[in-house]
Amino acid sequence: MDEFDRLLYEGSAQLPPELSELKPPCPWKKPISQICWGLALVTITLNFLGLDTILPAVGAALLWLGLAPLRRENSGFRFAYACATLYALLRLAVVLFQATPLDHWLAGLIGQEWNTTTGPVPLYYALRTVLIQLVLVFAVGGLWQGLKGVFHQAGQKPRTAAAGGLVMLEVLLLPMALVGLEGWLLVGPILILWVCLIVSLRRIGKSLDQAGYTMQPAPMAVSNRLALGVWLGLHLLIIAALPLLFSRLPAGVQTQVYGTTASDSPLRSELLELGFPEDILSKLDDSELARFEGAYGLKKAGYRNDESNLPDGMPSIVTVEVPVRDEKYGFRTVYLAYLHWNPNEASGGYMEGVQIAQDYQGVTAWTTQPDGVLKWQDSAGNAYTMPLNFRFDTDNAGTACYYANFSLPKDVSGPTEGFLFWEATPTFPEIVSLYNFSVTAAHKRSCWQYPYTLPSELLASSFHAPSWQWRMYQWTSEGQLAPEGQYDPGKY
């Protein structure tokens, strides 16, 4: 080996690798893969461990990040990128609204309901679903047109059937969501078709790379990882912080009461003789007492918890049934539900709710809407009252109920008491009828909850929330609607 051959041999290790070992550039692989994963995460819903919020947030970000580098290729991609941006912002707005009372305010502002196979939902929810899904349809449609344009520019026949199929499938998902279709027999075949289309869409990126179509990615101000981290951090901040600002309901109209001593009247003596609890009767003012004018019977049920019990935030419930004479109907029955929060737990909650289910066996001609009031004293010894406003609605089982949401006052010395009144008039006043009702109380124990939930929503759903967040207690009673002379409080 001469000197020249030796030098060639020693320098061979510094030569570049053979061209056969170099991988060809794949500029389409990453964005198309991100788009596919984004569509997957925004379409599939998993309702546990908060995945119904996390996965769509990640999916919206991946869809946007996948379309961002393609936005300069043609008008189709630019339109898809704009729609993906709007879609992500709408998703973020939903998370924001659900963390605050804004969602309930908008639902109440629009009003009305939309009927689905799983039950009625506020019309606002249906309109929101339509808007978000339509934006996603337009984004996928822009992607489809953008891919077709790329194939035309490459001088090849468009192979974009998967993208077109996804557009039609996303359109089909809209009426399915509005109708509320469920079950694997219906959803399963569509899910299988959707997976096949997503896999085929990923192959389109490989086809473009193999065709050698070059793509100049549009520049990004930040890296994909940083953009995704900031996006998810914003979601987590909204979910973690905003519910803390709305853990209590706004205080109602609080009226200071002067001269709280109960007046001495013959009606009070008559009610005491019938068995009206003296401690409750002494708290009724004259207007509340007048409801029981003409009483000829009384039935008391329930009890008060001892103040030595560990505080659980739940009120004791005592119900009083009083039939009274009525010139028009012969008689009517007045009901009082007395709620008592002990001093050691009266101001320790965040939200309270009451559900009154009247006459769920349907034996009365009508029942009045309940009205109620809270009564307490502050640390200075001043007495206050606050009205409780009830609204009518049905629970998930279709039972007609009345609901009230409120927060207990913060400055309390002694117990807080609630007085709830309503009346029932029988269909046939000449006979004895059974009258069943229930009073259910809900107590929010935690300052944080996402999404923002009112006690009435929990009560209507009959959902038993985790004990660290909510406590619920139900008192049911079976009474009677009976004319004078036939009323027997001990019979039922």
KELUMFI-773515 format. One record per residue (C-alpha): residue number from 1; x, y, z. Coordinates in steps of 0.2 Angstrom, whole numbers. Layout:
BEGIN
NUM,X,Y,Z
...
# end
This chain:
BEGIN
1,0,0,0
2,8,16,-5
3,6,33,4
4,-9,39,-6
5,-19,23,-3
6,-15,24,15
7,-21,42,16
8,-37,37,7
9,-40,23,19
10,-37,34,35
11,-49,47,29
12,-63,35,24
13,-71,37,41
14,-74,55,38
15,-84,53,22
16,-103,57,23
17,-114,42,24
18,-121,34,8
19,-136,42,1
20,-146,26,2
21,-145,28,21
22,-153,45,21
23,-172,46,24
24,-182,57,12
25,-190,72,20
26,-208,70,26
27,-215,87,28
28,-233,81,28
29,-232,68,41
30,-232,78,57
31,-246,91,52
32,-257,77,45
33,-254,66,61
34,-258,81,72
35,-274,84,63
36,-279,66,64
37,-276,65,83
38,-285,82,85
39,-301,76,76
40,-300,60,86
41,-299,69,103
42,-313,81,99
43,-325,68,93
44,-323,54,106
45,-331,58,123
46,-326,50,139
47,-336,55,154
48,-325,51,168
49,-309,59,177
50,-312,75,168
51,-308,68,151
52,-323,76,144
53,-315,92,146
54,-296,88,144
55,-297,78,128
56,-307,91,118
57,-295,104,124
58,-280,94,118
59,-289,89,102
60,-293,107,98
61,-275,112,101
62,-268,98,90
63,-280,102,76
64,-275,120,76
65,-256,116,77
66,-258,104,63
67,-266,116,51
68,-255,131,56
69,-240,126,45
70,-251,122,30
71,-260,139,30
72,-249,146,16
73,-251,132,4
74,-268,137,-3
75,-285,145,2
76,-293,129,8
77,-280,126,21
78,-281,145,26
79,-300,143,28
80,-298,127,38
81,-285,136,49
82,-297,150,53
83,-311,138,57
84,-299,128,68
85,-295,144,77
86,-313,149,80
87,-317,131,85
88,-303,131,99
89,-309,148,105
90,-327,142,106
91,-321,127,116
92,-312,138,128
93,-327,149,130
94,-338,134,135
95,-325,129,148
96,-325,147,154
97,-344,148,155
98,-346,131,163
99,-334,137,177
100,-345,152,181
101,-364,156,182
102,-364,162,164
103,-369,145,157
104,-385,146,168
105,-388,164,164
106,-387,161,145
107,-399,146,147
108,-411,156,157
109,-410,171,145
110,-414,160,129
111,-426,150,139
112,-436,135,131
113,-431,117,130
114,-425,105,117
115,-432,87,118
116,-420,73,116
117,-422,54,118
118,-413,56,135
119,-425,70,141
120,-426,89,138
121,-411,100,139
122,-411,119,138
123,-412,126,120
124,-396,135,123
125,-386,119,125
126,-393,113,108
127,-389,129,100
128,-371,129,107
129,-369,111,101
130,-375,116,83
131,-363,131,82
132,-347,121,88
133,-351,106,77
134,-354,117,62
135,-337,126,64
136,-329,109,65
137,-338,103,49
138,-331,119,40
139,-314,116,47
140,-314,98,40
141,-322,104,24
142,-307,117,22
143,-295,103,25
144,-303,92,11
145,-302,107,-1
146,-284,111,4
147,-279,93,1
148,-287,92,-16
149,-278,108,-21
150,-261,101,-16
151,-264,85,-27
152,-269,96,-42
153,-253,106,-39
154,-243,90,-39
155,-251,85,-55
156,-259,70,-47
157,-277,63,-46
158,-284,69,-29
159,-285,54,-17
160,-295,63,-3
161,-310,52,-1
162,-306,50,17
163,-307,69,20
164,-323,70,11
165,-330,55,21
166,-325,64,37
167,-335,80,32
168,-350,69,29
169,-348,60,45
170,-346,76,55
171,-362,82,47
172,-371,66,52
173,-365,68,70
174,-374,84,72
175,-392,77,71
176,-386,62,81
177,-381,74,95
178,-397,84,94
179,-408,68,95
180,-398,61,109
181,-395,44,100
182,-386,31,112
183,-381,13,112
184,-368,3,103
185,-380,-4,90
186,-382,14,83
187,-365,22,87
188,-354,7,85
189,-355,5,66
190,-352,24,64
191,-337,23,76
192,-329,9,66
193,-332,19,50
194,-325,35,58
195,-309,26,64
196,-306,19,46
197,-308,37,39
198,-295,44,51
199,-283,30,47
200,-285,33,28
201,-283,52,31
202,-266,48,39
203,-261,39,23
204,-264,54,13
205,-250,63,21
206,-239,48,17
207,-245,49,-1
208,-240,67,-3
209,-223,64,5
210,-220,49,-7
211,-225,60,-22
212,-211,72,-17
213,-223,87,-15
214,-213,100,-6
215,-221,111,7
216,-214,126,16
217,-221,126,33
218,-228,143,39
219,-218,150,53
220,-224,148,71
221,-220,161,84
222,-217,148,97
223,-214,129,97
224,-228,117,97
225,-224,110,114
226,-225,128,122
227,-241,132,113
228,-249,116,119
229,-243,119,137
230,-249,137,137
231,-266,131,130
232,-269,117,143
233,-262,129,157
234,-275,141,153
235,-289,128,154
236,-282,122,170
237,-282,139,177
238,-300,143,172
239,-306,126,180
240,-296,128,196
241,-298,146,200
242,-314,153,193
243,-326,141,203
244,-318,148,219
245,-325,165,215
246,-343,159,213
247,-343,146,228
248,-358,155,236
249,-374,162,229
250,-377,181,230
251,-386,186,246
252,-405,189,244
253,-414,204,251
254,-410,204,270
255,-423,214,280
256,-420,218,298
257,-434,214,309
258,-439,225,324
259,-450,219,339
260,-448,200,336
261,-459,196,351
262,-474,185,346
263,-491,193,349
264,-503,184,361
265,-518,179,351
266,-532,166,353
267,-526,158,337
268,-509,154,345
269,-518,146,360
270,-529,136,348
271,-514,129,338
272,-505,125,354
273,-520,115,360
274,-520,105,344
275,-501,101,346
276,-492,114,336
277,-473,114,342
278,-472,129,354
279,-454,133,349
280,-459,134,331
281,-475,143,334
282,-466,157,344
283,-456,161,328
284,-471,164,317
285,-476,182,314
286,-494,187,313
287,-495,186,294
288,-488,168,295
289,-500,164,309
290,-515,169,299
291,-512,155,287
292,-519,143,300
293,-535,153,304
294,-549,140,305
295,-538,125,310
296,-547,110,316
297,-533,97,316
298,-514,95,316
299,-501,82,313
300,-482,85,317
301,-468,74,310
302,-449,75,310
303,-437,80,324
304,-423,92,328
305,-405,86,329
306,-396,89,346
307,-383,103,345
308,-370,91,352
309,-370,81,336
310,-356,83,324
311,-360,97,312
312,-364,90,294
313,-372,106,287
314,-389,98,285
315,-404,106,293
316,-416,96,304
317,-433,95,296
318,-450,96,305
319,-466,96,295
320,-483,102,302
321,-500,98,293
322,-515,109,298
323,-532,107,289
324,-542,123,290
325,-560,128,285
326,-563,136,269
327,-579,144,263
328,-576,140,245
329,-569,122,245
330,-575,116,262
331,-557,115,268
332,-539,116,263
333,-523,110,271
334,-509,121,276
335,-491,113,276
336,-476,120,285
337,-459,113,283
338,-447,120,297
339,-429,119,293
340,-416,121,308
341,-398,124,306
342,-389,122,323
343,-377,137,328
344,-361,127,325
345,-366,124,306
346,-377,138,301
347,-363,148,292
348,-352,134,287
349,-359,130,270
350,-357,137,252
351,-374,133,244
352,-390,126,250
353,-405,119,240
354,-422,113,244
355,-434,102,234
356,-452,101,238
357,-461,87,229
358,-480,89,232
359,-493,76,230
360,-484,64,218
361,-498,52,219
362,-509,66,210
363,-525,66,222
364,-527,84,224
365,-535,97,212
366,-521,109,215
367,-507,114,226
368,-500,131,229
369,-482,136,225
370,-472,136,241
371,-465,152,248
372,-452,153,262
373,-441,164,273
374,-425,162,282
375,-424,169,300
376,-408,172,310
377,-399,184,322
378,-382,192,318
379,-367,193,331
380,-374,210,337
381,-391,202,341
382,-401,210,326
383,-414,199,319
384,-415,197,300
385,-426,188,287
386,-423,183,269
387,-436,177,257
388,-433,160,248
389,-439,160,230
390,-446,144,223
391,-447,140,205
392,-456,125,197
393,-448,111,187
394,-448,93,185
395,-435,81,191
396,-427,67,180
397,-441,56,183
398,-454,68,178
399,-461,72,195
400,-467,90,197
401,-456,99,210
402,-452,116,217
403,-434,121,220
404,-425,135,230
405,-407,139,229
406,-398,150,242
407,-383,153,253
408,-384,154,272
409,-379,171,279
410,-361,172,286
411,-364,183,301
412,-375,172,312
413,-376,170,331
414,-387,156,335
415,-397,145,324
416,-404,149,306
417,-422,144,303
418,-431,141,287
419,-450,142,286
420,-458,135,270
421,-477,136,267
422,-489,128,254
423,-507,123,253
424,-516,108,246
425,-535,107,241
426,-543,90,237
427,-552,85,222
428,-566,78,232
429,-567,87,248
430,-581,76,255
431,-569,61,256
432,-552,57,264
433,-538,57,252
434,-520,52,255
435,-507,66,252
436,-489,62,250
437,-475,74,249
438,-456,75,252
439,-444,89,257
440,-426,86,251
441,-411,97,257
442,-394,98,248
443,-379,106,256
444,-363,111,247
445,-348,107,257
446,-334,111,245
447,-329,129,239
448,-324,121,222
449,-334,112,209
450,-333,111,190
451,-344,113,181
452,-353,126,191
453,-368,117,198
454,-383,123,208
455,-391,113,222
456,-407,112,212
457,-398,103,197
458,-391,90,209
459,-408,88,217
460,-417,86,201
461,-405,73,194
462,-406,62,210
463,-387,60,208
464,-377,56,223
465,-362,67,222
466,-346,64,232
467,-348,67,250
468,-334,79,251
469,-343,90,239
470,-362,88,244
471,-373,81,257
472,-392,77,254
473,-406,73,266
474,-424,69,262
475,-439,69,273
476,-455,60,266
477,-472,61,274
478,-489,53,271
479,-503,64,277
480,-521,66,273
481,-534,78,266
482,-549,75,276
483,-565,86,280
484,-569,91,298
485,-575,77,308
486,-565,64,298
487,-547,70,301
488,-537,58,311
489,-519,63,313
490,-514,46,320
491,-521,36,306
492,-507,38,293
# end
